[in-house]
Structure formats: structure tokens, C-alpha cells
Amino acid sequence: MADQKLGLHPDVYEDVEIDDPENPEWTEEDFATAKPLREVLPDLYASLTADKDVTLTLPTETIQAFKADGDDWRERMAAALTEAASRSKAA
């Protein structure tokens, strides 16, 4: 099953021939009994999927427009960026 937050999908990979006896190719049973990263290593999963702080340089007009609609302007801006990113993935 794909992990939506990390954007991973098991069918998207480069298939190359690897001969590594210490790391054999997975069998159907291996896949059937595998557990998601979020269950096996919850701290690592949390660090990979946590919101990140960033610094952006934006036009003053853009910031003013968001600020004019209330104190939650940062959350609304983040939501607008998330929505735009979702639309670009769907395209």
C-alpha cells in the first residue's frame, strides 16, 4: 500500500538485477507479512512526515492579502500551498 504522506508507491521503482545473498529478493510471503514503516519505526516515520519550517521570500502584496483576512494567515497560506501542490500532483 502506498504511503500518501511520503508519496511512495510500491510499483514505482527501477527494476535492476541485483545478486546479494545477504539481501535476497522478497517473496510473496515477505510482502504479505511486512509492516509499514510507521509501525516498525514510528519515531523515524514521524520525523520524515512532520511539518517543516521554511523561509520564503514572497511579494509584500501576497503577504498583505493573507494578513488582511485574519491572524491565521500563516495557516491559510500553508493550506493554499498544500492545495496547489496537490493539484500539481494530480495533473
N, C-alpha and C positions, 0 to 999 in steps of 0.2 A: 504494500500500500504506500502510495506517495505521501510524503510529509509536506503538507501545504505550506507550512510556515517556513521551512527550509528550502522549499522549491525543488525537492528531489523526486525523481521518478525512476523506478527500477528498470524501465525499458529504454532509458536514455543513457547510453554508455558506448564506449568504443570497444568492440569485441576483438581482442588480440589473443594470440596463442601464448600462454604462459605455462612453463613447466616448473612448478615449485612444489616439491613433495611435502614441504613443511606447511604449505598453504594450498591444499587441493581445491579443485573446483567444487562449489556447493552442489549438493544433491537436492532432489525434491524434498526429502525429509529435513535437510538443513533449513531450507526456506520455510517449510511448514512449522518448524519449531523455533524459528528465530523470533526474537523480541525486539520491539522498537527501541531506538536509542534513548528516548525519553523515559523508558522503564529501566533500562540497564545502567545508564549513566545520567541520572536526572540532573546533576549539577552541570555537567558538560552541555547537555541539551539546553538547559536554562541560559547558560552563558552564550550559546550560539544563537538563540532565538530572542534574547532580551532586546528591548528597545535601546538604540544607541544615540548618544548625544553627538550632534554635529554642529558645525558652524557654517552658515551660508551667508553669502553676500547677495542681498535682494534689493530691488529698486525700492526707494522710500515710499513710492505710491502704493506698492503692493503691501508693505507692512502697514501703512496708514489705513488702507482699505480693510484689512483684517482687524486692526485695533478699533476702528470705528464701530464695529459690531459687538464689542464687549471684551471683558477681561480674559475670556477663554480663547483669545485669538490664536495662541500657540497651538492649542489642541485642535482648533478648527483648521489651521494651516496644515498641521500634520495629517489630519483626516483628508484634506483636499489632495495632498501629495500622495497619500496611500491610494486614494481612489484613482488618481491619474496613473499611478504605477500599475494598478490592477487592469485598467483599460488598455494600457500598452502591452501587457502580457497576453490579453485576450485577442489582440489584433494579429 
